[in-house]
Amino acid sequence: MRALVADPAAPAKLRIDEAPEPAPGPGQVLLDVHHISLNHGEIAFAGRLAPGTVHGYDAAGVVVQATEGSPPAGARVIAFGAGAWAERMAVNADAVAEVPAAVDLADAAALPMAGLTALRTLRTAPILGKRVLVTGASGGVGRFAVQLAALGGAHVIAQANRQDGLAELGAHEVVPDLAGVRPVDLVLDNVGGQLLVDAWNLVKLGGSVQNIGWTSGEPAVFEPYSIFAVGPSKSLNTFGDVSAPAEDLSTLAGLLAAGRISPEVGWRGSWERLEEAAEALLQRRVSGKAVLDVRS
């Protein structure tokens, strides 16, 4: 089969090449992959993988071989798991969810990593009636976070350099920086660097910052004693919980089918155009997700 494999010498640190067919283990499903979606972090770190490694985590396709507790053979599904960027993928049954008939599989492919991250970070604190700040809101996670936070009844502040469409997705405030932003209860930070420091200073006592990404590539420097406060504890948390995501994937697919969230696919094309898509992501020219078509 063909797959996107790590190659430190390639322009995108990835290339299309032949790879071994995956062999499903106990409790795993085998998929024919039709579409994949790229995430900024995956592209940025592709060069750190061992050459020949099949990369990626987001896929949408059709079940070829089912297992106990999985959708049946022939079902249209989304999946989250290592080795997704290939013509076939073996993945745990608890990481696969059926896609409603009304949903385009290419749109569904945008959901797994970005949608899961947004959904699960928003669940770290009650958000109904709270002020939620999303930094880097124009990216894949950010655009899902804005939509889901608004659905959850939060007052959403979206920080982004590219602000197109964020108000339409549910943001109550759209800002280029954090100057003038009033204190918030929860921050979903995709940027890191100085913006993370500024966001921390906006968090109310008892609130938290969920550090999701670090697209700035810059260090975050906190002044001495700036993280100390008298009163209920503020917290800065890393986030990476992707365990057993099938139920949450199903939730996201259902919201998409009902028209309650948008897939926010900002770039789509054949996986033969990998280099073009990767460059657009790394240069932050994609609003939302980049989806590649594996099969026409």
NUFIMAR-491390 format. One record per residue (C-alpha): x, y negated, z. Coordinates in steps of 0.2 Angstrom, whole numbers, plus 5000, padded with zeros to 4 digits. Each point is the difference from the previous one (the first is absolute). Example, Ala and Ser with C-alpha at 12.3 -4.5 7.8 and 13.67 -1.06 7.14 Angstrom:
REM residues 2
<pt><px>5062</px><py>5022</py><pz>5039</pz></pt>
<pt><px>5006</px><py>4983</py><pz>4997</pz></pt>
REM end
This chain:
REM residues 296
<pt><px>5000</px><py>5000</py><pz>5000</pz></pt>
<pt><px>5005</px><py>4982</py><pz>4998</pz></pt>
<pt><px>5002</px><py>4989</py><pz>5016</pz></pt>
<pt><px>5007</px><py>4983</py><pz>5005</pz></pt>
<pt><px>5017</px><py>5005</py><pz>5009</pz></pt>
<pt><px>5013</px><py>4990</py><pz>5009</pz></pt>
<pt><px>5015</px><py>4994</py><pz>4989</pz></pt>
<pt><px>5011</px><py>4987</py><pz>5008</pz></pt>
<pt><px>5007</px><py>4996</py><pz>4982</pz></pt>
<pt><px>4983</px><py>4996</py><pz>4993</pz></pt>
<pt><px>4993</px><py>4982</py><pz>4999</pz></pt>
<pt><px>4986</px><py>5004</py><pz>5012</pz></pt>
<pt><px>5010</px><py>5013</py><pz>5009</pz></pt>
<pt><px>4987</px><py>5012</py><pz>4993</pz></pt>
<pt><px>4998</px><py>5009</py><pz>4984</pz></pt>
<pt><px>4988</px><py>5012</py><pz>4992</pz></pt>
<pt><px>5008</px><py>5018</py><pz>4999</pz></pt>
<pt><px>4996</px><py>5018</py><pz>5002</pz></pt>
<pt><px>4997</px><py>5006</py><pz>5017</pz></pt>
<pt><px>4996</px><py>5017</py><pz>5008</pz></pt>
<pt><px>4981</px><py>5004</py><pz>5001</pz></pt>
<pt><px>4994</px><py>4998</py><pz>5018</pz></pt>
<pt><px>4995</px><py>5016</py><pz>5009</pz></pt>
<pt><px>4986</px><py>4998</py><pz>5012</pz></pt>
<pt><px>5003</px><py>5006</py><pz>5018</pz></pt>
<pt><px>4987</px><py>5006</py><pz>5013</pz></pt>
<pt><px>4987</px><py>4987</py><pz>5001</pz></pt>
<pt><px>5005</px><py>4990</py><pz>4985</pz></pt>
<pt><px>4991</px><py>4995</py><pz>4984</pz></pt>
<pt><px>5007</px><py>4999</py><pz>4982</pz></pt>
<pt><px>4995</px><py>4985</py><pz>4990</pz></pt>
<pt><px>5001</px><py>4995</py><pz>4982</pz></pt>
<pt><px>5005</px><py>4982</py><pz>5002</pz></pt>
<pt><px>4991</px><py>4988</py><pz>4988</pz></pt>
<pt><px>5006</px><py>4983</py><pz>5008</pz></pt>
<pt><px>5012</px><py>4994</py><pz>5013</pz></pt>
<pt><px>5002</px><py>4983</py><pz>5009</pz></pt>
<pt><px>5017</px><py>4992</py><pz>5005</pz></pt>
<pt><px>5003</px><py>4991</py><pz>5016</pz></pt>
<pt><px>5013</px><py>4986</py><pz>5002</pz></pt>
<pt><px>5010</px><py>5010</py><pz>5014</pz></pt>
<pt><px>5001</px><py>5016</py><pz>4990</pz></pt>
<pt><px>5008</px><py>4991</py><pz>4985</pz></pt>
<pt><px>5011</px><py>4989</py><pz>5011</pz></pt>
<pt><px>5007</px><py>5016</py><pz>5008</pz></pt>
<pt><px>5001</px><py>5012</py><pz>4986</pz></pt>
<pt><px>5018</px><py>4998</py><pz>4998</pz></pt>
<pt><px>5003</px><py>5007</py><pz>5017</pz></pt>
<pt><px>4993</px><py>5017</py><pz>4995</pz></pt>
<pt><px>5010</px><py>5015</py><pz>4995</pz></pt>
<pt><px>5001</px><py>5001</py><pz>4981</pz></pt>
<pt><px>4987</px><py>5010</py><pz>4992</pz></pt>
<pt><px>4987</px><py>4998</py><pz>5015</pz></pt>
<pt><px>4982</px><py>4999</py><pz>4994</pz></pt>
<pt><px>4994</px><py>4983</py><pz>5008</pz></pt>
<pt><px>4984</px><py>4993</py><pz>5005</pz></pt>
<pt><px>4985</px><py>5003</py><pz>5011</pz></pt>
<pt><px>4984</px><py>4994</py><pz>4991</pz></pt>
<pt><px>4991</px><py>5010</py><pz>4987</pz></pt>
<pt><px>4983</px><py>5003</py><pz>4992</pz></pt>
<pt><px>4995</px><py>5015</py><pz>4990</pz></pt>
<pt><px>4991</px><py>5017</py><pz>5000</pz></pt>
<pt><px>5002</px><py>5015</py><pz>5011</pz></pt>
<pt><px>5007</px><py>5015</py><pz>4991</pz></pt>
<pt><px>5002</px><py>5011</py><pz>5015</pz></pt>
<pt><px>4990</px><py>4998</py><pz>5016</pz></pt>
<pt><px>5002</px><py>5006</py><pz>5017</pz></pt>
<pt><px>4990</px><py>5002</py><pz>5016</pz></pt>
<pt><px>4992</px><py>4983</py><pz>5005</pz></pt>
<pt><px>5005</px><py>4991</py><pz>4984</pz></pt>
<pt><px>4989</px><py>4994</py><pz>4985</pz></pt>
<pt><px>4997</px><py>5014</py><pz>4988</pz></pt>
<pt><px>5009</px><py>5003</py><pz>4983</pz></pt>
<pt><px>4995</px><py>4987</py><pz>4987</pz></pt>
<pt><px>4996</px><py>4987</py><pz>5013</pz></pt>
<pt><px>5006</px><py>4982</py><pz>4997</pz></pt>
<pt><px>5011</px><py>4995</py><pz>5014</pz></pt>
<pt><px>5012</px><py>4987</py><pz>5008</pz></pt>
<pt><px>5015</px><py>5007</py><pz>5009</pz></pt>
<pt><px>5014</px><py>4993</py><pz>5012</pz></pt>
<pt><px>5016</px><py>5010</py><pz>5001</pz></pt>
<pt><px>5018</px><py>5001</py><pz>4995</pz></pt>
<pt><px>5004</px><py>5004</py><pz>4982</pz></pt>
<pt><px>4984</px><py>4992</py><pz>4993</pz></pt>
<pt><px>5008</px><py>4992</py><pz>4984</pz></pt>
<pt><px>5000</px><py>5015</py><pz>4989</pz></pt>
<pt><px>4988</px><py>5010</py><pz>4989</pz></pt>
<pt><px>4996</px><py>5012</py><pz>5014</pz></pt>
<pt><px>5000</px><py>4998</py><pz>5019</pz></pt>
<pt><px>4999</px><py>5011</py><pz>5015</pz></pt>
<pt><px>4992</px><py>4992</py><pz>5015</pz></pt>
<pt><px>4993</px><py>5004</py><pz>5016</pz></pt>
<pt><px>4981</px><py>5003</py><pz>5000</pz></pt>
<pt><px>4998</px><py>4987</py><pz>5014</pz></pt>
<pt><px>5007</px><py>4987</py><pz>4989</pz></pt>
<pt><px>4988</px><py>5002</py><pz>4985</pz></pt>
<pt><px>4983</px><py>4992</py><pz>4998</pz></pt>
<pt><px>4987</px><py>5002</py><pz>4986</pz></pt>
<pt><px>4997</px><py>4984</py><pz>4990</pz></pt>
<pt><px>4981</px><py>4996</py><pz>4996</pz></pt>
<pt><px>4995</px><py>5001</py><pz>4982</pz></pt>
<pt><px>4997</px><py>4981</py><pz>4999</pz></pt>
<pt><px>5018</px><py>4996</py><pz>5003</pz></pt>
<pt><px>5013</px><py>5000</py><pz>4987</pz></pt>
<pt><px>5015</px><py>5011</py><pz>5005</pz></pt>
<pt><px>5012</px><py>4987</py><pz>4995</pz></pt>
<pt><px>4992</px><py>4988</py><pz>5013</pz></pt>
<pt><px>5000</px><py>5014</py><pz>5013</pz></pt>
<pt><px>5018</px><py>5002</py><pz>4998</pz></pt>
<pt><px>5003</px><py>4983</py><pz>5007</pz></pt>
<pt><px>4993</px><py>5005</py><pz>5017</pz></pt>
<pt><px>5011</px><py>5012</py><pz>5009</pz></pt>
<pt><px>5015</px><py>4992</py><pz>5007</pz></pt>
<pt><px>4994</px><py>4981</py><pz>5000</pz></pt>
<pt><px>4982</px><py>5004</py><pz>5005</pz></pt>
<pt><px>5005</px><py>5012</py><pz>5014</pz></pt>
<pt><px>5013</px><py>4988</py><pz>5007</pz></pt>
<pt><px>4987</px><py>4985</py><pz>5000</pz></pt>
<pt><px>4986</px><py>5011</py><pz>5007</pz></pt>
<pt><px>5011</px><py>5008</py><pz>5014</pz></pt>
<pt><px>5009</px><py>4984</py><pz>5006</pz></pt>
<pt><px>4983</px><py>4991</py><pz>5001</pz></pt>
<pt><px>4994</px><py>5013</py><pz>5011</pz></pt>
<pt><px>5014</px><py>4997</py><pz>5013</pz></pt>
<pt><px>4989</px><py>4986</py><pz>5008</pz></pt>
<pt><px>4981</px><py>4995</py><pz>5000</pz></pt>
<pt><px>4998</px><py>4987</py><pz>4986</pz></pt>
<pt><px>4982</px><py>4995</py><pz>5000</pz></pt>
<pt><px>5000</px><py>4981</py><pz>5003</pz></pt>
<pt><px>5019</px><py>5000</py><pz>5002</pz></pt>
<pt><px>5012</px><py>4990</py><pz>4990</pz></pt>
<pt><px>5011</px><py>5011</py><pz>4989</pz></pt>
<pt><px>5015</px><py>4994</py><pz>4990</pz></pt>
<pt><px>5007</px><py>5009</py><pz>4985</pz></pt>
<pt><px>5017</px><py>4995</py><pz>4994</pz></pt>
<pt><px>5005</px><py>5004</py><pz>4982</pz></pt>
<pt><px>4981</px><py>5002</py><pz>4997</pz></pt>
<pt><px>5002</px><py>5000</py><pz>4981</pz></pt>
<pt><px>5008</px><py>5017</py><pz>5000</pz></pt>
<pt><px>4993</px><py>5018</py><pz>5000</pz></pt>
<pt><px>4998</px><py>5002</py><pz>5019</pz></pt>
<pt><px>4996</px><py>4981</py><pz>5002</pz></pt>
<pt><px>4985</px><py>5000</py><pz>4988</pz></pt>
<pt><px>4992</px><py>5016</py><pz>5008</pz></pt>
<pt><px>5003</px><py>4992</py><pz>5017</pz></pt>
<pt><px>4991</px><py>4984</py><pz>4996</pz></pt>
<pt><px>4985</px><py>5010</py><pz>4993</pz></pt>
<pt><px>4999</px><py>5012</py><pz>5014</pz></pt>
<pt><px>5003</px><py>4987</py><pz>5014</pz></pt>
<pt><px>4986</px><py>4990</py><pz>4993</pz></pt>
<pt><px>4988</px><py>5015</py><pz>4999</pz></pt>
<pt><px>5005</px><py>5003</py><pz>5018</pz></pt>
<pt><px>4993</px><py>4983</py><pz>5005</pz></pt>
<pt><px>5017</px><py>4991</py><pz>5003</pz></pt>
<pt><px>5004</px><py>4982</py><pz>4996</pz></pt>
<pt><px>5014</px><py>5004</py><pz>4987</pz></pt>
<pt><px>5015</px><py>4988</py><pz>4996</pz></pt>
<pt><px>5009</px><py>5006</py><pz>4985</pz></pt>
<pt><px>5018</px><py>4993</py><pz>4998</pz></pt>
<pt><px>5007</px><py>5002</py><pz>4982</pz></pt>
<pt><px>5010</px><py>4991</py><pz>4987</pz></pt>
<pt><px>4988</px><py>5007</py><pz>4986</pz></pt>
<pt><px>4983</px><py>4996</py><pz>5007</pz></pt>
<pt><px>4989</px><py>5004</py><pz>4985</pz></pt>
<pt><px>4984</px><py>5010</py><pz>5005</pz></pt>
<pt><px>5004</px><py>5001</py><pz>5019</pz></pt>
<pt><px>4985</px><py>4989</py><pz>5005</pz></pt>
<pt><px>4989</px><py>5011</py><pz>4988</pz></pt>
<pt><px>5006</px><py>5015</py><pz>5010</pz></pt>
<pt><px>4994</px><py>4993</py><pz>5016</pz></pt>
<pt><px>5014</px><py>4989</py><pz>5007</pz></pt>
<pt><px>4993</px><py>4985</py><pz>5010</pz></pt>
<pt><px>5016</px><py>4991</py><pz>4999</pz></pt>
<pt><px>5014</px><py>5002</py><pz>4986</pz></pt>
<pt><px>5016</px><py>4991</py><pz>5004</pz></pt>
<pt><px>5018</px><py>5000</py><pz>4993</pz></pt>
<pt><px>5008</px><py>4999</py><pz>5017</pz></pt>
<pt><px>4995</px><py>5001</py><pz>5018</pz></pt>
<pt><px>5002</px><py>4981</py><pz>5004</pz></pt>
<pt><px>4983</px><py>4994</py><pz>5007</pz></pt>
<pt><px>4993</px><py>5018</py><pz>5003</pz></pt>
<pt><px>4992</px><py>5001</py><pz>5017</pz></pt>
<pt><px>5004</px><py>5015</py><pz>5012</pz></pt>
<pt><px>4994</px><py>5017</py><pz>4994</pz></pt>
<pt><px>4996</px><py>5017</py><pz>5008</pz></pt>
<pt><px>5008</px><py>5012</py><pz>4988</pz></pt>
<pt><px>5014</px><py>4999</py><pz>4987</pz></pt>
<pt><px>5003</px><py>5012</py><pz>4986</pz></pt>
<pt><px>5017</px><py>4995</py><pz>4994</pz></pt>
<pt><px>5006</px><py>5005</py><pz>4983</pz></pt>
<pt><px>5014</px><py>4988</py><pz>4998</pz></pt>
<pt><px>5012</px><py>5000</py><pz>5015</pz></pt>
<pt><px>5014</px><py>4987</py><pz>5002</pz></pt>
<pt><px>4996</px><py>4983</py><pz>5006</pz></pt>
<pt><px>4981</px><py>5002</py><pz>4996</pz></pt>
<pt><px>5000</px><py>5014</py><pz>5013</pz></pt>
<pt><px>5007</px><py>4989</py><pz>5013</pz></pt>
<pt><px>4988</px><py>4986</py><pz>4996</pz></pt>
<pt><px>4985</px><py>5013</py><pz>5000</pz></pt>
<pt><px>5006</px><py>5006</py><pz>5017</pz></pt>
<pt><px>4999</px><py>4983</py><pz>5007</pz></pt>
<pt><px>4982</px><py>4998</py><pz>4994</pz></pt>
<pt><px>4994</px><py>5016</py><pz>5009</pz></pt>
<pt><px>4989</px><py>4997</py><pz>5015</pz></pt>
<pt><px>5004</px><py>5009</py><pz>5017</pz></pt>
<pt><px>4994</px><py>5018</py><pz>4999</pz></pt>
<pt><px>5001</px><py>5000</py><pz>4981</pz></pt>
<pt><px>5012</px><py>5009</py><pz>4989</pz></pt>
<pt><px>5010</px><py>5000</py><pz>4984</pz></pt>
<pt><px>5000</px><py>5015</py><pz>4989</pz></pt>
<pt><px>5016</px><py>5000</py><pz>4990</pz></pt>
<pt><px>4996</px><py>5010</py><pz>4983</pz></pt>
<pt><px>5013</px><py>4994</py><pz>4988</pz></pt>
<pt><px>5015</px><py>4988</py><pz>4997</pz></pt>
<pt><px>4999</px><py>4994</py><pz>4983</pz></pt>
<pt><px>5010</px><py>4984</py><pz>5004</pz></pt>
<pt><px>5016</px><py>5011</py><pz>5003</pz></pt>
<pt><px>5005</px><py>4987</py><pz>5013</pz></pt>
<pt><px>5004</px><py>5002</py><pz>5018</pz></pt>
<pt><px>4988</px><py>4994</py><pz>5013</pz></pt>
<pt><px>5009</px><py>4990</py><pz>5014</pz></pt>
<pt><px>4990</px><py>4997</py><pz>5016</pz></pt>
<pt><px>5007</px><py>4986</py><pz>5011</pz></pt>
<pt><px>5005</px><py>5005</py><pz>5018</pz></pt>
<pt><px>4984</px><py>5003</py><pz>5011</pz></pt>
<pt><px>4988</px><py>4996</py><pz>4986</pz></pt>
<pt><px>4993</px><py>5018</py><pz>5002</pz></pt>
<pt><px>4996</px><py>4997</py><pz>5018</pz></pt>
<pt><px>4983</px><py>4994</py><pz>5006</pz></pt>
<pt><px>4991</px><py>5000</py><pz>5016</pz></pt>
<pt><px>4983</px><py>5009</py><pz>4999</pz></pt>
<pt><px>4993</px><py>5014</py><pz>4991</pz></pt>
<pt><px>5014</px><py>5009</py><pz>4989</pz></pt>
<pt><px>5003</px><py>4995</py><pz>4982</pz></pt>
<pt><px>5007</px><py>5015</py><pz>4989</pz></pt>
<pt><px>5010</px><py>5002</py><pz>4985</pz></pt>
<pt><px>4997</px><py>5017</py><pz>4992</pz></pt>
<pt><px>5006</px><py>5010</py><pz>4985</pz></pt>
<pt><px>4988</px><py>5010</py><pz>4990</pz></pt>
<pt><px>5002</px><py>5016</py><pz>4991</pz></pt>
<pt><px>4985</px><py>5012</py><pz>5005</pz></pt>
<pt><px>4996</px><py>5009</py><pz>4984</pz></pt>
<pt><px>4995</px><py>5017</py><pz>5008</pz></pt>
<pt><px>4985</px><py>5010</py><pz>4994</pz></pt>
<pt><px>4993</px><py>4986</py><pz>4990</pz></pt>
<pt><px>4986</px><py>5009</py><pz>4991</pz></pt>
<pt><px>4986</px><py>4993</py><pz>5010</pz></pt>
<pt><px>5006</px><py>4982</py><pz>4998</pz></pt>
<pt><px>5003</px><py>5003</py><pz>4981</pz></pt>
<pt><px>4982</px><py>5005</py><pz>4999</pz></pt>
<pt><px>4995</px><py>4984</py><pz>5009</pz></pt>
<pt><px>5009</px><py>4989</py><pz>4988</pz></pt>
<pt><px>4994</px><py>5010</py><pz>4984</pz></pt>
<pt><px>4982</px><py>4997</py><pz>5007</pz></pt>
<pt><px>5002</px><py>4982</py><pz>5003</pz></pt>
<pt><px>5007</px><py>4998</py><pz>4982</pz></pt>
<pt><px>4986</px><py>5010</py><pz>4993</pz></pt>
<pt><px>4987</px><py>4989</py><pz>5009</pz></pt>
<pt><px>5009</px><py>4984</py><pz>4993</pz></pt>
<pt><px>5004</px><py>4994</py><pz>5018</pz></pt>
<pt><px>5019</px><py>5000</py><pz>4996</pz></pt>
<pt><px>5009</px><py>4996</py><pz>4984</pz></pt>
<pt><px>5015</px><py>5011</py><pz>4994</pz></pt>
<pt><px>5010</px><py>4985</py><pz>4996</pz></pt>
<pt><px>5010</px><py>5007</py><pz>4986</pz></pt>
<pt><px>5011</px><py>4986</py><pz>4994</pz></pt>
<pt><px>5010</px><py>5011</py><pz>4987</pz></pt>
<pt><px>4996</px><py>5015</py><pz>4990</pz></pt>
<pt><px>5009</px><py>5010</py><pz>4986</pz></pt>
<pt><px>5008</px><py>5016</py><pz>4995</pz></pt>
<pt><px>5013</px><py>5007</py><pz>5012</pz></pt>
<pt><px>5012</px><py>4999</py><pz>4985</pz></pt>
<pt><px>5000</px><py>4981</py><pz>5005</pz></pt>
<pt><px>5007</px><py>5004</py><pz>5017</pz></pt>
<pt><px>5014</px><py>4987</py><pz>4999</pz></pt>
<pt><px>4988</px><py>4986</py><pz>4995</pz></pt>
<pt><px>4988</px><py>5004</py><pz>5014</pz></pt>
<pt><px>5014</px><py>5002</py><pz>5013</pz></pt>
<pt><px>5008</px><py>4983</py><pz>4995</pz></pt>
<pt><px>4983</px><py>4991</py><pz>5001</pz></pt>
<pt><px>4998</px><py>5008</py><pz>5018</pz></pt>
<pt><px>5017</px><py>4995</py><pz>5006</pz></pt>
<pt><px>4999</px><py>4982</py><pz>4993</pz></pt>
<pt><px>4983</px><py>4999</py><pz>5009</pz></pt>
<pt><px>4991</px><py>4997</py><pz>4984</pz></pt>
<pt><px>4986</px><py>5012</py><pz>5003</pz></pt>
<pt><px>4985</px><py>4995</py><pz>5010</pz></pt>
<pt><px>4994</px><py>5016</py><pz>5008</pz></pt>
<pt><px>5005</px><py>5018</py><pz>4994</pz></pt>
<pt><px>5009</px><py>5006</py><pz>4985</pz></pt>
<pt><px>4993</px><py>5016</py><pz>4993</pz></pt>
<pt><px>5008</px><py>5011</py><pz>4987</pz></pt>
<pt><px>4991</px><py>5012</py><pz>4989</pz></pt>
<pt><px>5008</px><py>5018</py><pz>4999</pz></pt>
<pt><px>4987</px><py>5008</py><pz>4989</pz></pt>
<pt><px>4990</px><py>4990</py><pz>4987</pz></pt>
REM end
